[in-house]
Amino acid sequence: MSYPSSGPASGQPASISAWSLIRPYWVSEERRTAWGLLITIIAMDLVLVGINARLNTWNRDFYNALEGRNVREFPQLMLLFSALAFSFVAISVYNRYLRQMLGFRWRQWLTSRYLQEWLGGSTFYRIERDSLTDNPDQRIAVDLDSFATTTLSLTLDLLSTLETLVWFSTVLWSTAGALTVVMGGTPVQIPGYMLLAAIIYAIAGSLMTNKVGHPLVSINYQLQRVEADFRFGLIRLRENAEQIAFYDGMRAEALTAQDLFGRIRDNWWRVMKYTRRYSFVLNFYGQIADIFPIAVASPRYFAGLFSFGTLMQIADAFGSVSESLSWFINNYDTLVQWRATVNRLHEFKRVMQLPHLKESVSPATEHGGINLHYVDENQFTTRKLTLALPNGETLANVRDLAIMPGSRWLVRGPSGSGKSTLLRALAGLWPFGSGSINAPVNARMMFIPQQSYVPVGTLKTVLAYPAATASFSDEECCAALRLCRLADYVDRLHESNHWWRILSPGEQQLLAAARVLMHKPDYVFLDEATSALDSENEAHLYHLLTERLPNGAIVSVTHRKSLAKFHRQTLDIARAREQTVTYTRPPSP
């Protein structure tokens, strides 16, 4: 692993367009399913336009039959309408069902890829450390959902609208003509007079939709809850970025996030089921509303009191054209929100594509950057290591170190001298400075910060972190708890809870030590990891670590002089502007 000393020549990432966000899914491993669903949906849209066109012609024939009092054709036309209406309802319901399916599959694919990119290579940690962007959790949990569903909806609705507009504009142009009215003795032609009827119809449809859609409020409430749980989990991950990075817990976090997202998936299937029922009601109501006035008025028509004729066909065509022409107005708010979502995803994608953006332009790169290499050796070594701040200021100069298996190192120094920064550099989390670090390629390492990360789950899951829960037996977990004086929690091993709220700071540090005993790392780095403990418990833990990890190297950052007796090598660090780093190696006792 090596940090670059410079970024792109422009200092900016390649341009990211809306199409670059849309395209990957449609050429991915799911492309066949995606395109199959999309083509099916478009074909359904074409069939629906064709049914509407046939209904428009049916209107003409039906009302002509009424006007001519053709009793013989009337039942046949009613049967034809029933077949067309049933087909329209069935296709409309499953058209929407497939749209929801495709939209969610797209979102699921995007979420999986963005999680991998965000958690891969500790990108999430660098974004938080350097404040490269805000609320990545919202962009993954909310913006990706909005982007997938809204893009699909706008695109398909626009295609359907254009199909409808082309057909019914032709019908309208050839049959409607203009309305002539006399104003002040002067005849005035008013083209497009049926727009008024179309506007009234659109308003009535909006009111109907609001009334019928009201029961979905309670269903969407549950959806919002599971979405909030997913986002909360991502926020916890973001807030504890450094602790997770020290534990190299990206895989465990990805599994947890996928589990939370699975609850959203399960709830979404319920949303689809209830929306399907809503669609049946809505579409049946719409079809009945079209025929109901005619059914009611037909007796008076047969009585010869009034006639309609081709006017009904024109009215239907005008309604379709008016609805098509109002697409932009109807979707204006959606388009504005979609554009904002695209902009947020643009920024997030740009940051993730250049995870070292701030590092590449930082004044600290004048030092050349710290290079971390994994080598086939049995020791942890540094060479000409200099730690710097992102602004280029030298923090500390560290002379060459060799951390051998079984060694015990004590790192001391005043606050702000760079002790914790040294551990970040050894973990590959701090690139600012110069020099090189060689780490054993196959060594098991654990970095224990002052406040260890405590994931949500069972106590056994917390103990096993970042490994899978099944990696350790109940007996191993109970034994570790007892050794670290947490016997009171043995009976709660399989209790799921927010343990960071239950355990005191000292108990959380005891729990972190139990993790170390269970994982048995080759190198363990402790950064004030016993600061919340009294001297007796602190000494007990160091005795345990010394006895249980005889061949493991222990590196401790601390201010307490009482820990010196548990270490054989000492590294005293001070800020570079005050004094140089001194390295002492007292004789082994």
PESULUR-V477516 format. One record per backbone hydrogen bond with DSSP energy under -0.5 kcal/mol. NH is the residue of the N-H (numbers start at 1). CO is the residue of the C=O. If there is no record, write none. Layout:
[[NH;CO] [NH;CO]]
This chain:
[[3;370] [7;360] [11;8] [17;15] [21;17] [21;18] [22;18] [23;19] [24;20] [25;22] [26;22] [26;23] [27;23] [27;24] [28;25] [31;28] [34;30] [35;31] [36;32] [37;33] [38;34] [39;35] [40;36] [41;37] [42;38] [43;39] [44;40] [45;41] [46;42] [47;43] [48;44] [49;45] [50;46] [51;47] [52;48] [53;49] [54;50] [55;51] [56;52] [57;53] [58;54] [59;55] [60;56] [61;57] [62;58] [63;59] [64;60] [65;61] [66;62] [67;63] [68;64] [69;66] [70;65] [71;69] [74;70] [75;71] [76;72] [77;73] [78;74] [79;75] [80;76] [81;77] [82;78] [83;79] [84;80] [85;81] [86;82] [87;83] [88;84] [89;85] [90;86] [91;87] [92;88] [93;89] [94;90] [95;91] [96;92] [97;93] [98;94] [99;95] [100;96] [101;97] [102;98] [103;99] [104;100] [105;101] [106;102] [107;103] [108;104] [109;105] [110;106] [111;107] [112;108] [113;109] [114;110] [115;111] [116;112] [117;113] [118;114] [119;115] [120;116] [122;119] [123;120] [124;118] [126;122] [127;123] [128;124] [129;125] [130;126] [131;127] [132;127] [139;135] [140;136] [141;137] [142;138] [143;138] [144;139] [146;142] [147;143] [148;144] [149;145] [150;146] [151;147] [152;148] [153;149] [154;150] [155;151] [156;152] [157;153] [158;154] [159;155] [160;156] [161;157] [162;158] [163;159] [164;160] [165;161] [166;162] [167;163] [168;164] [169;165] [170;166] [171;167] [172;168] [173;169] [174;170] [175;171] [176;172] [177;172] [179;190] [181;179] [181;188] [183;181] [183;186] [184;182] [186;183] [187;185] [188;181] [190;179] [191;189] [192;177] [193;190] [195;192] [196;193] [198;194] [199;195] [200;196] [201;197] [202;198] [203;199] [204;200] [205;201] [206;202] [207;203] [208;204] [209;205] [210;206] [211;207] [212;208] [213;209] [214;210] [214;211] [215;212] [216;213] [217;214] [218;215] [219;215] [220;216] [221;217] [222;218] [223;219] [224;220] [225;221] [226;222] [227;223] [228;224] [229;225] [230;226] [231;227] [232;228] [233;229] [234;230] [235;231] [236;232] [237;233] [238;234] [239;235] [240;236] [241;238] [244;240] [245;241] [246;242] [247;243] [248;244] [248;245] [249;244] [253;249] [254;250] [255;251] [256;252] [257;253] [258;254] [259;255] [260;256] [261;257] [262;258] [263;259] [263;260] [264;260] [265;261] [266;262] [267;263] [268;264] [269;265] [270;266] [271;267] [272;268] [273;269] [274;270] [275;271] [276;272] [277;273] [278;274] [279;275] [280;276] [281;277] [282;278] [283;279] [284;280] [285;281] [286;282] [287;283] [288;284] [289;285] [290;286] [291;287] [292;288] [293;289] [295;291] [296;292] [297;293] [298;294] [301;297] [302;298] [303;299] [304;301] [305;300] [311;308] [312;309] [314;310] [315;311] [316;312] [317;313] [318;314] [319;315] [320;316] [321;317] [322;318] [323;319] [324;320] [325;321] [326;322] [327;324] [330;326] [331;327] [332;329] [335;331] [336;332] [337;333] [338;334] [339;335] [340;336] [341;337] [342;338] [343;339] [344;340] [345;341] [346;342] [347;343] [348;344] [349;345] [350;346] [351;347] [352;348] [353;349] [354;350] [355;352] [357;354] [360;356] [361;357] [362;358] [362;359] [363;390] [364;390] [365;362] [366;363] [367;364] [368;365] [369;433] [370;431] [371;435] [372;1] [372;370] [373;371] [373;437] [375;373] [375;439] [377;375] [380;403] [381;379] [381;438] [382;401] [383;436] [385;398] [386;434] [387;396] [388;432] [389;393] [392;389] [395;387] [396;387] [398;385] [398;396] [399;397] [401;382] [403;380] [404;402] [405;378] [407;404] [409;554] [410;569] [411;409] [411;556] [412;410] [412;571] [417;414] [422;418] [423;419] [424;420] [425;421] [426;422] [427;423] [428;425] [429;424] [430;424] [433;431] [434;386] [436;383] [437;371] [438;381] [439;373] [439;437] [441;375] [443;440] [445;443] [446;523] [447;246] [448;446] [448;525] [449;447] [452;450] [455;453] [457;497] [459;492] [459;495] [460;493] [462;458] [463;459] [464;460] [465;461] [467;464] [471;468] [472;469] [477;473] [478;474] [479;475] [480;476] [481;477] [482;478] [483;479] [484;480] [485;482] [486;481] [489;486] [490;487] [492;489] [493;490] [495;492] [497;457] [499;497] [501;498] [502;498] [503;499] [508;504] [509;505] [510;506] [511;507] [512;508] [513;509] [514;510] [515;511] [516;512] [517;513] [518;514] [519;515] [520;516] [522;444] [523;444] [524;553] [525;446] [526;524] [526;555] [527;448] [527;525] [528;526] [528;557] [531;528] [533;530] [538;534] [539;535] [540;536] [541;537] [542;538] [543;539] [544;540] [545;541] [546;542] [547;543] [548;544] [549;545] [550;547] [552;549] [553;522] [554;407] [555;524] [556;409] [557;526] [558;411] [558;556] [563;560] [564;561] [565;562] [566;563] [567;564] [568;408] [569;408] [570;584] [571;410] [572;582] [573;412] [573;571] [576;395] [578;575] [579;575] [581;397] [582;572] [584;570] [584;582]]
